[in-house]
Amino acid sequence: MSIDRKQLDEFDQSHLLQFWAELSPESQRSLSQQLEQIDLPLIHKLVCNEDKAVDWEALSRKAEPPPAARLDEVAPKFSATAALEKGETALRAGRVGMILVAGGQGTRLGFDPPKGMFPIGPVSHRTLFQMHCDRLLAMMKRYHVSIPTYVMTSPATDAETRAYFEEHQRCGLAPDDLKIFCQGTMPAVDATTGRILLAEKDAVALSPDGHGGLVNALNQHGCLDDARQRGIDYLYYAQVDNPLAQLCDPELIGYHILSSSQLTTQVVQKRFPTERVGNVVSIDGKVQIIEYSDLPESAALQTLDDGSLKLWAGNIAVHVFDLDFLASVVASADGLPFHRARKKVPFVDEQGQLVEPSQPNAIKFERFVFDLLPMAERAFVVEGDASQVFAPVKNADGAEVDTPALAKLALSALHQKWLADAGATVAPNVTVEIHPDWALDAAEVHAKLTELNGPLRFEANTYLR
């Protein structure tokens, strides 16, 4: 065994070997490999709260609105037309790649497989994976270019995700355009003792290290090198559970380029001051996010002279990264703060029995990708229309927000609007879904209907493709 027993003793983690004598040689090798991957000094530091604590109340007092392109801006620094042209030029030149984060399971949806396999098409019942890939394929067709797509999984979703893409012919993507890679993990620790939990006698209780583990994972799996070799300068980032995410949106990419930003974030205007979204703000000239749970109500309620919210920008987890910026923070990624979450984690007790806790018993550590924001020398924010860019699928139907039913309504409403703006009529209570190969946006819908030479009326649920 090559693991360091002395270090385990030093950090009070020797219990991880308590069943060693009972294990087969294969199980011993497996446990040894797991333990070698654990940074025990880091775990000790986190358990002892020796990492730098953040005074969110003090920061909130200094928070200002971020530098942004607003939807209702009277005299914008950059026009939407200029941004669109700049982004389209970058796309045509093959300078854009895609990161799709797909590490989540559908537990809250009552759906056991990876969330990307959830059927969400309002009429077609296409999965989240298929819908995103269909958009990317349509973008490639429009701009006559390949867009490499890097799909980040977690240990819980990796095998099923790979099998899904294999079974479905990569959802139409070329083999060279799809790279699936798995994020890292962190051990869960007992909330009282700080000791690392065992999931089994030969297995540590591990959980994904959060979206903030993206940079290390991209680097370790060769994705950054692959992107650079392909001439990619910009990586578009979105999460799989948002079917309205406009992957590789040229306008957002254009704003990123025009503002000389290293990290650009798309946001939506908060519906009310204390909405449960991350608040994108500027503090001492640095763009960063204050989670709703960390933002004092007094700060959330602040308004400007015109009565609008001062801290208006809600995070929707859509970003554009400079490849050079991501490469520059690879060595600094360990500086990202860890966030703690108390969770119920099953574990093996001292008698070797599996315990299923009824209350949160453990602490999980994870990093968030938005903590990269203050590391950027130049960051920019672009407001999107929530009805066009944000319909997350997180909760089972019956919940108040973020359900499949609401996402399907949002998708159909957007496509109905495209049709109505082009002169078509959609009968009440009719569901419409437009495949991106038929039309990617409102302009293409208008062109399609013009080709059909006459007004149309949709009387029944319709899938246009």
C-alpha positions in Angstrom: 0.0 0.0 0.0 1.5 3.4 -1.0 -0.8 5.6 1.1 0.8 7.5 3.9 -0.5 6.1 7.2 1.5 8.7 9.1 -0.4 11.5 7.3 -3.7 9.8 8.0 -2.8 9.8 11.7 -1.6 13.4 11.6 -5.0 14.6 10.3 -7.1 12.2 12.4 -8.3 10.3 9.4 -6.8 6.8 10.2 -10.3 5.4 10.6 -10.4 5.2 6.8 -8.3 2.1 7.1 -10.3 0.5 9.9 -11.6 -2.3 7.6 -8.4 -2.8 5.7 -7.7 -6.3 7.0 -11.1 -7.4 5.8 -10.7 -6.2 2.2 -9.6 -8.2 -0.8 -6.4 -7.2 -2.6 -8.5 -5.6 -5.3 -10.6 -3.6 -2.7 -7.4 -2.5 -1.0 -6.0 -1.2 -4.2 -9.2 0.6 -4.9 -9.3 2.3 -1.5 -5.6 3.1 -1.7 -6.1 4.9 -5.0 -9.0 6.9 -3.6 -7.0 8.0 -0.5 -4.0 9.0 -2.7 -6.3 11.5 -4.5 -7.4 13.3 -1.3 -5.7 16.5 -0.2 -5.7 15.9 3.5 -4.1 19.2 4.5 -6.8 21.0 2.4 -9.6 19.0 4.1 -8.1 19.8 7.5 -8.0 23.5 6.6 -11.6 23.5 5.5 -12.8 21.5 8.5 -11.1 24.0 10.8 -12.5 26.9 8.8 -9.0 28.2 8.2 -9.8 29.2 4.7 -10.6 32.8 4.3 -14.1 33.7 5.5 -16.1 36.2 3.5 -17.9 39.1 5.2 -20.8 39.3 2.9 -22.5 42.1 4.9 -19.5 44.4 4.5 -19.2 43.5 0.9 -22.9 44.1 0.3 -22.6 47.7 1.6 -20.1 48.4 -1.2 -22.0 46.6 -4.0 -22.9 48.6 -7.1 -24.6 47.6 -10.3 -22.2 45.8 -12.7 -20.9 47.2 -16.0 -23.6 46.0 -18.3 -25.5 46.2 -21.6 -29.1 46.7 -20.6 -32.1 45.9 -22.8 -33.7 49.3 -22.2 -30.5 51.3 -22.5 -31.0 54.7 -24.3 -27.5 55.3 -25.4 -25.6 52.0 -25.1 -21.8 51.9 -25.4 -22.1 49.0 -27.9 -25.1 48.5 -30.1 -26.9 45.2 -30.4 -26.3 45.3 -34.1 -22.6 45.8 -33.7 -22.5 43.0 -31.1 -24.3 40.6 -33.5 -22.0 41.3 -36.4 -18.9 40.9 -34.2 -20.2 37.6 -32.8 -21.2 36.2 -36.2 -17.7 37.0 -37.5 -16.2 35.0 -34.6 -18.5 32.1 -35.2 -17.8 32.0 -39.0 -14.1 32.0 -38.3 -14.4 28.9 -36.0 -13.2 30.8 -32.9 -16.1 29.6 -30.6 -16.5 26.4 -28.6 -19.2 25.2 -26.3 -19.1 24.0 -22.6 -22.3 22.2 -21.5 -22.4 21.4 -17.8 -24.3 18.1 -17.3 -23.3 16.8 -13.9 -26.7 16.9 -12.3 -29.1 14.0 -11.7 -32.8 14.5 -11.9 -33.5 13.7 -8.3 -35.6 16.7 -7.6 -37.5 15.9 -10.7 -38.3 12.4 -9.6 -36.1 11.3 -12.5 -33.2 8.9 -11.8 -31.1 9.2 -14.9 -28.8 12.3 -15.7 -30.9 15.4 -16.0 -29.8 15.9 -19.6 -31.9 12.8 -20.5 -35.1 14.4 -19.3 -37.7 14.7 -22.1 -38.6 18.4 -22.3 -39.8 19.1 -25.9 -43.3 20.5 -25.6 -44.5 18.5 -28.6 -41.5 16.4 -29.7 -40.5 15.2 -26.2 -36.9 15.7 -27.2 -34.5 15.4 -24.3 -32.5 18.3 -22.9 -29.4 16.8 -24.5 -31.1 16.5 -27.9 -32.5 20.0 -27.8 -29.1 21.6 -27.0 -27.4 19.5 -29.7 -30.1 20.4 -32.3 -29.4 24.1 -31.7 -25.6 23.6 -32.0 -26.1 21.7 -35.2 -28.3 24.4 -36.6 -25.7 27.0 -35.6 -23.0 25.0 -37.4 -25.1 24.8 -40.5 -25.9 28.5 -40.4 -22.2 29.6 -40.0 -20.6 26.7 -42.0 -18.3 25.8 -39.2 -17.7 23.1 -36.5 -18.3 24.0 -32.9 -16.5 21.7 -30.5 -18.7 20.8 -27.6 -17.2 19.9 -24.2 -19.8 18.2 -22.0 -18.9 18.1 -18.3 -20.3 15.2 -16.3 -20.0 14.1 -12.7 -19.2 10.6 -11.4 -22.9 10.1 -10.9 -23.8 10.9 -14.5 -20.7 10.1 -16.5 -21.3 6.5 -17.5 -25.0 7.0 -18.4 -24.2 10.2 -20.3 -21.6 8.4 -22.4 -23.9 5.5 -23.1 -26.8 7.9 -24.0 -24.6 9.8 -26.6 -23.3 6.5 -28.0 -26.8 5.0 -28.3 -28.2 8.2 -29.9 -25.3 8.7 -32.4 -23.9 11.7 -30.4 -27.3 13.4 -31.0 -26.0 14.2 -34.5 -22.6 15.7 -33.5 -19.5 14.6 -35.3 -17.1 12.4 -33.2 -14.5 15.2 -33.2 -17.0 17.8 -32.1 -18.1 16.0 -28.9 -15.7 15.7 -25.9 -17.2 14.2 -22.7 -15.2 14.7 -19.5 -15.8 14.2 -15.8 -15.4 16.8 -13.1 -13.4 16.1 -9.9 -14.7 15.1 -6.5 -14.3 16.1 -2.8 -14.9 13.8 0.2 -17.8 14.4 2.5 -16.9 14.8 6.2 -18.9 14.2 9.3 -20.4 17.6 10.4 -19.4 17.0 14.1 -16.0 15.4 13.9 -14.6 16.5 10.6 -13.7 12.9 9.8 -14.0 11.8 6.2 -17.0 9.4 5.7 -16.8 6.0 4.2 -19.6 5.1 1.8 -18.5 1.5 1.9 -15.7 -0.4 3.7 -13.5 0.1 0.6 -15.0 3.4 -0.7 -14.8 7.0 0.5 -18.0 9.1 0.4 -17.3 11.4 -2.5 -19.3 14.1 -4.2 -18.7 16.4 -7.2 -16.5 19.4 -6.5 -19.0 21.8 -8.0 -19.0 23.8 -11.2 -15.9 25.7 -10.0 -14.0 22.5 -10.6 -14.5 23.2 -14.3 -11.2 24.8 -15.0 -9.1 22.0 -13.5 -11.3 19.4 -15.2 -11.0 21.1 -18.6 -7.2 21.2 -18.2 -6.7 17.7 -16.8 -8.8 16.1 -19.6 -7.0 18.0 -22.4 -10.0 20.1 -23.4 -8.1 23.4 -23.2 -5.3 22.0 -25.3 -7.9 20.6 -27.8 -9.7 24.0 -28.0 -6.4 25.8 -28.6 -5.3 23.4 -31.3 -8.6 24.0 -33.1 -8.2 27.8 -33.0 -10.8 28.5 -30.4 -10.6 31.8 -28.6 -14.0 31.9 -26.8 -15.8 29.2 -24.8 -19.6 29.6 -24.3 -20.9 28.1 -21.1 -24.4 26.9 -20.2 -26.1 24.4 -18.0 -28.0 21.5 -19.4 -31.2 22.1 -17.4 -32.0 25.4 -19.1 -33.7 24.5 -22.5 -34.0 28.2 -23.4 -30.3 28.8 -23.2 -29.3 30.2 -26.6 -26.1 28.3 -27.0 -23.4 30.2 -28.8 -25.6 33.3 -29.1 -23.7 35.6 -31.5 -24.9 38.8 -29.8 -23.6 37.7 -26.4 -20.3 36.6 -27.9 -20.1 40.0 -29.7 -20.6 42.0 -26.5 -17.9 39.9 -24.9 -15.5 40.8 -27.7 -16.5 44.5 -28.0 -16.0 45.0 -24.3 -12.6 43.3 -24.3 -14.0 41.1 -21.5 -12.3 38.0 -20.2 -15.5 36.7 -18.7 -18.9 37.8 -19.7 -22.1 36.8 -17.9 -25.7 36.9 -19.2 -28.2 37.9 -16.5 -31.9 38.7 -16.3 -33.6 41.5 -14.3 -34.7 40.3 -10.9 -38.5 40.1 -10.6 -38.4 41.2 -7.0 -35.6 42.3 -4.5 -35.2 39.1 -2.6 -35.6 36.6 -5.5 -33.6 33.4 -4.9 -30.9 34.0 -7.6 -27.3 35.0 -7.4 -26.9 38.8 -7.5 -24.3 40.0 -10.1 -22.7 43.1 -8.7 -19.5 45.2 -8.9 -17.4 45.6 -5.7 -14.2 47.8 -5.8 -14.3 47.5 -9.6 -14.6 43.7 -9.7 -17.6 41.9 -10.9 -18.7 39.1 -8.7 -21.8 37.3 -7.4 -23.4 37.5 -4.0 -25.8 34.6 -3.4 -29.3 35.5 -2.3 -28.7 33.7 1.0 -25.7 36.0 1.6 -27.3 39.3 0.6 -28.8 41.2 3.5 -32.4 42.3 2.9 -31.4 45.9 3.4 -29.0 45.7 0.5 -31.5 43.8 -1.6 -34.2 46.5 -1.1 -32.0 49.4 -2.3 -33.3 51.4 -5.2 -31.9 54.0 -7.6 -33.3 57.5 -8.1 -35.8 56.2 -10.7 -37.2 53.6 -8.2 -35.6 50.6 -10.0 -33.6 48.0 -8.1 -30.0 49.0 -7.5 -28.8 45.3 -7.4 -31.0 44.2 -10.3 -28.9 41.6 -12.1 -29.8 37.9 -11.5 -27.4 35.2 -12.5 -28.6 32.5 -14.9 -25.3 30.6 -15.3 -24.6 31.6 -18.9 -21.1 32.8 -19.6 -18.5 33.5 -22.3 -14.9 32.8 -21.3 -11.7 33.8 -23.1 -9.7 30.7 -23.6 -6.6 32.5 -22.6 -8.2 33.6 -19.3 -9.2 30.0 -18.4 -5.7 28.9 -19.2 -4.2 31.6 -17.0 -6.3 30.6 -14.0 -5.5 26.9 -14.2 -2.6 27.4 -11.7 -4.8 29.6 -9.6 -8.0 27.5 -9.6 -7.2 26.2 -6.1 -7.6 29.8 -4.9 -11.4 29.6 -5.6 -13.3 29.5 -2.3 -15.1 26.4 -1.2 -18.8 26.6 -0.3 -20.2 24.3 2.4 -23.5 22.5 2.3 -24.9 20.4 5.0 -26.4 17.2 3.5 -27.7 13.8 4.4 -24.9 11.4 3.4 -25.2 7.6 4.0 -22.0 6.2 5.7 -20.5 3.0 7.1 -20.2 3.2 10.9 -17.5 1.7 13.1 -19.3 -1.6 13.2 -19.3 -1.7 9.4 -23.0 -1.1 9.2 -24.5 1.2 6.6 -26.3 4.2 8.3 -29.0 6.1 6.4 -29.3 9.4 8.3 -32.7 11.1 8.7 -31.1 14.6 9.2 -28.1 16.3 7.6 -25.1 14.7 9.1 -22.3 15.8 6.7 -20.6 18.7 5.1 -19.9 18.7 1.3 -17.4 21.1 -0.2 -17.9 22.6 -3.7 -16.7 25.5 -5.8 -18.8 27.6 -8.0 -17.8 28.7 -11.5 -19.0 32.3 -10.9 -16.2 32.7 -8.3 -14.0 33.1 -11.4 -15.6 36.5 -12.0 -13.5 38.6 -9.6 -10.4 36.9 -11.0 -11.0 38.5 -14.3 -9.3 41.9 -14.9 -12.1 42.7 -17.3 -15.6 41.3 -16.9 -18.9 42.4 -18.5 -22.6 41.7 -18.0 -25.3 41.5 -20.7 -29.0 41.5 -19.8 -31.2 39.0 -21.5 -35.0 38.8 -21.7 -35.9 36.0 -19.3 -38.8 34.9 -21.5 -36.3 34.2 -24.2 -33.2 32.8 -22.4 -34.2 31.3 -19.0 -36.5 28.4 -18.2 -34.6 26.1 -15.8 -35.9 22.5 -15.1 -35.1 21.8 -11.5 -38.2 20.8 -9.6 -41.0 18.3 -10.2 -44.3 19.5 -11.6 -46.4 20.9 -8.8 -43.7 23.1 -7.4 -44.1 26.9 -7.8 -41.0 27.5 -10.0 -38.6 25.8 -12.3 -40.7 22.9 -13.3 -40.9 20.9 -16.6 -44.5 22.2 -17.2 -43.4 25.8 -16.8 -40.3 25.3 -19.1 -42.5 23.7 -21.8 -44.9 26.7 -21.5 -42.0 29.1 -21.9 -40.7 27.2 -24.9 -44.1 27.1 -26.6 -44.8 30.8 -25.7 -41.5 31.9 -27.3 -42.2 30.0 -30.5 -45.8 31.2 -30.6 -44.5 34.8 -30.4 -42.1 34.2 -33.3 -45.0 32.9 -35.4 -47.3 35.7 -34.4 -44.7 38.4 -35.1 -44.3 36.8 -38.6 -48.1 37.1 -39.2 -49.3 33.6 -38.3 -52.2 32.9 -35.9 -52.0 30.3 -33.1 -55.4 29.2 -31.7 -55.8 29.4 -27.9 -54.4 26.5 -25.9 -52.3 25.2 -28.8 -48.8 24.1 -28.1 -46.1 24.9 -30.7 -42.5 23.7 -30.9 -40.0 24.8 -33.5 -37.0 22.7 -34.3 -33.9 24.9 -34.8 -33.3 23.2 -38.1 -36.6 24.7 -39.3 -35.9 28.1 -37.7 -33.3 29.2 -35.2 -34.9 32.6 -34.4 -37.7 35.0 -35.1 -36.0 36.3 -38.3 -35.8 32.7 -39.8 -39.5 32.1 -38.8 -40.4 35.3 -40.7 -38.4 34.1 -43.8 -40.0 30.7 -43.6 -43.6 32.1 -43.5 -42.7 34.5 -46.4 -41.6 31.5 -48.5 -45.0 29.8 -47.7 -46.6 32.9 -49.2 -49.6 33.6 -47.0 -50.8 33.8 -43.4 -51.0 30.6 -41.5 -53.3 29.5 -38.6 -52.3 26.7 -36.2 -55.4 24.9 -34.8 -53.7 21.9 -33.2 -50.4 21.2 -31.4 -47.7 21.6 -33.9 -44.0 20.5 -34.2 -42.3 22.4 -37.0 -39.1 20.8 -38.3 
